[in-house]
Amino acid sequence: MTDLIAEAAALGVVLDAGAAARLEAFEALLADRAVPMGLVAESDADRIHDRHVLDCLRAAALVRPTDRTACDLGSGAGLPGLEIGRAHV
């Protein structure tokens, strides 16, 4: 968990332990459920953390606390919207 907190900080996103735990739980869910369902490519199964979680956190760094309206035009697996939301809870 401390690795994710540090990785997020390097991207300009401050995560507390709870947010990091939620992001890690969602990462596990993506591997367990989204890959078999075809929502995340099998070729990405070994790189969900870098390719999806950290990429979403890059976008989360651009969301300001005062932002109230957003459109999630992601892939259908909850990316990037759920990850951005978890980073800001």
Contacts in CASP RR format, 6 or more apart in sequence:
PFRMAT RR
TARGET T0000
AUTHOR 0000-0000-0000
METHOD contacts of the structure
MODEL  1
MTDLIAEAAALGVVLDAGAAARLEAFEALLADRAVPMGLVAESDADRIHD
RHVLDCLRAAALVRPTDRTACDLGSGAGLPGLEIGRAHV
1 17 0 8 1.000
1 20 0 8 1.000
1 21 0 8 1.000
1 24 0 8 1.000
4 15 0 8 1.000
4 20 0 8 1.000
4 23 0 8 1.000
4 24 0 8 1.000
4 53 0 8 1.000
5 15 0 8 1.000
5 17 0 8 1.000
5 20 0 8 1.000
7 54 0 8 1.000
7 57 0 8 1.000
8 14 0 8 1.000
8 15 0 8 1.000
8 20 0 8 1.000
8 57 0 8 1.000
8 87 0 8 1.000
9 15 0 8 1.000
11 54 0 8 1.000
11 57 0 8 1.000
11 58 0 8 1.000
11 60 0 8 1.000
11 61 0 8 1.000
12 61 0 8 1.000
13 57 0 8 1.000
13 60 0 8 1.000
13 61 0 8 1.000
13 87 0 8 1.000
15 23 0 8 1.000
15 87 0 8 1.000
19 86 0 8 1.000
19 87 0 8 1.000
19 89 0 8 1.000
22 86 0 8 1.000
22 89 0 8 1.000
23 53 0 8 1.000
23 83 0 8 1.000
23 86 0 8 1.000
23 87 0 8 1.000
26 53 0 8 1.000
26 82 0 8 1.000
26 83 0 8 1.000
26 86 0 8 1.000
27 48 0 8 1.000
27 49 0 8 1.000
27 52 0 8 1.000
27 53 0 8 1.000
30 39 0 8 1.000
30 40 0 8 1.000
30 48 0 8 1.000
30 52 0 8 1.000
30 77 0 8 1.000
31 45 0 8 1.000
31 48 0 8 1.000
33 39 0 8 1.000
34 40 0 8 1.000
34 77 0 8 1.000
35 41 0 8 1.000
35 42 0 8 1.000
35 44 0 8 1.000
35 45 0 8 1.000
35 48 0 8 1.000
39 75 0 8 1.000
39 76 0 8 1.000
39 77 0 8 1.000
40 48 0 8 1.000
40 52 0 8 1.000
40 75 0 8 1.000
40 77 0 8 1.000
44 51 0 8 1.000
44 52 0 8 1.000
52 79 0 8 1.000
52 83 0 8 1.000
53 83 0 8 1.000
55 80 0 8 1.000
56 79 0 8 1.000
56 80 0 8 1.000
56 81 0 8 1.000
56 83 0 8 1.000
56 84 0 8 1.000
56 87 0 8 1.000
57 83 0 8 1.000
57 87 0 8 1.000
59 80 0 8 1.000
59 84 0 8 1.000
60 80 0 8 1.000
60 83 0 8 1.000
60 84 0 8 1.000
60 85 0 8 1.000
60 87 0 8 1.000
60 88 0 8 1.000
63 70 0 8 1.000
63 84 0 8 1.000
63 88 0 8 1.000
65 88 0 8 1.000
70 81 0 8 1.000
70 84 0 8 1.000
72 78 0 8 1.000
72 80 0 8 1.000
72 81 0 8 1.000
72 84 0 8 1.000
74 80 0 8 1.000
74 81 0 8 1.000
END
